[in-house]
Amino acid sequence: MAVRIDETLGYHENLFEAPLTWQCGQTNLGNTCYANSLLVAVAAVPALRSWVLKHDSLHEAYNYTNCLLCRVASDVSLLAASPCQQCISPATVETRASWCPQFANDQQQDVGDFWTKLADLCDAVDRNSYKDLVGDIYGSSALLYTTPYWTRCGWRGYTHTTCLRCGLSIKNHAFEDKLCLSFPRGGTPCRLKDSLRLHFSEELLPPPDKCEAGHCKHVGCRKKVTVSELWPEVLCIQLKRWIRTDTLAPYVKETRPMDIPCVLDNFEGGPDFQYVLYSAIIHQGLAGAGHYVTLFRSDPSGSWMLANDSSVAVYAGDVQAELNKAFMLFYMRAL
C-alpha cells in the first residue's frame, strides 16, 4: 500500500469535530491586532483550519513544544471551539520574538507581511520533514511545492514577456501563495474583478537596456502577460492599499472602496469554478497606524461575525459596506 506524503509528514484524516462556537476573543498583547485578526481569518477557512488541526492532532503525542505549526493549530482550535466569551492570549503571538524578531516589538505591523512570514515558517516544518524522506532538496525543486500548505494555497502559472521589436518571447514559471492586486486607475467605483482583470491582462514594460536576443539591435518595449495554470483551493488576495510617497510619510493609504463579491467567479484569467468568501481582514485608520479587525463566517450560509481582539459578535451593520474596506481576503473553492 502506497504511503501518502501528508501522512508521512504527520497529517491524517481525523478532522476537528467539536462544535464550532466562534465566540472566543484574543487579548491584544500590545499592537498585536494584525496577528489576532489573521488567526481568526485563517481559523474561519475550512481548508486552512483542517490543514493546521490535522498536523496538531498527530503531534500531541510527541509534545513538540517548539513546533510553530503546532502553536498555530492550538490557537485555531481554541478560537473555533472555546466556550463563549472566553479570551485567550494566542501562543503564536506570544512567541513571535522567538520565530521572527521582525514582529517582536510593540509597533503596528502589516498583516500581509505577518501572513507571508507565518505561512513560510509553517510550511518549512513540512519541508524540513522531507529531508528524512529524500535527503537534501534543491531550492528550485518542484517537490517543495507539494507540501500540505502548498497543495491548498499554491497558485501555479507563468509570465510571458515578448519584445515588440523582434518578437523574442521568454516564459518564466511562477509559484505564488497569494495574489497582490492593484487598484484600477481613476476614481470610483472599484471592483475586485477589475483588479483581477488588470493582473491577468497584457501590460507594457519599460524598455530594457538591450534586447536579450543577440540579433536584435533595438532598445524596444516589451509586453508581459500573466497566465494561471493551476488555481488553489484557498485563494488569498491582498489589496495594495499602501501607496509609496516622496514625503516624510513613506506610505499613504488607498481609501477607495473596493466592491468585494461574496461569490467570486467568471473573471478574466480565472478558473471554471466558484470561490466563496469566508473571511476578510479590514484595516481601520491611516497607514502606519490604525487597527485591524476581521469579518468572517464559518459557512457560506451563516451569519457574518466581527472579531475585534477580545470582542467577537454577530455583525449587525452593513456587511458589504464593511467588506468594501478590505485589506486581505480569504476565498475557498466552492464545495
Secondary structure, DSSP 8 states (H G I E B T S, - for coil): ----HHHHTT--S----S------EE---SS-HHHHHHHHHHHTSHHHHHHHHHHHHHHGGGT-TT-HHHHHHHHHHHHHHS-TT-EE--HHHHTHHHH-GGG-SSS---HHHHHHHHHHHHHHHHHHHHHHHH----TT-GGGG-SHHHHHH-EEEEEEEEETTT--EEEEEEEESSEEE---SSSS-EEHHHHHHHHHS-EEE---SS-SSTT------EEEEEEEEE--SEEEEEE--EEE-SSSSSEEE----EE--SEE-S-TT--SS-EEEEEEEEEESSTTS-EEEEEE-SSTTS--EEEETTEEEE--S-HHHHHTTEEEEEEEE--
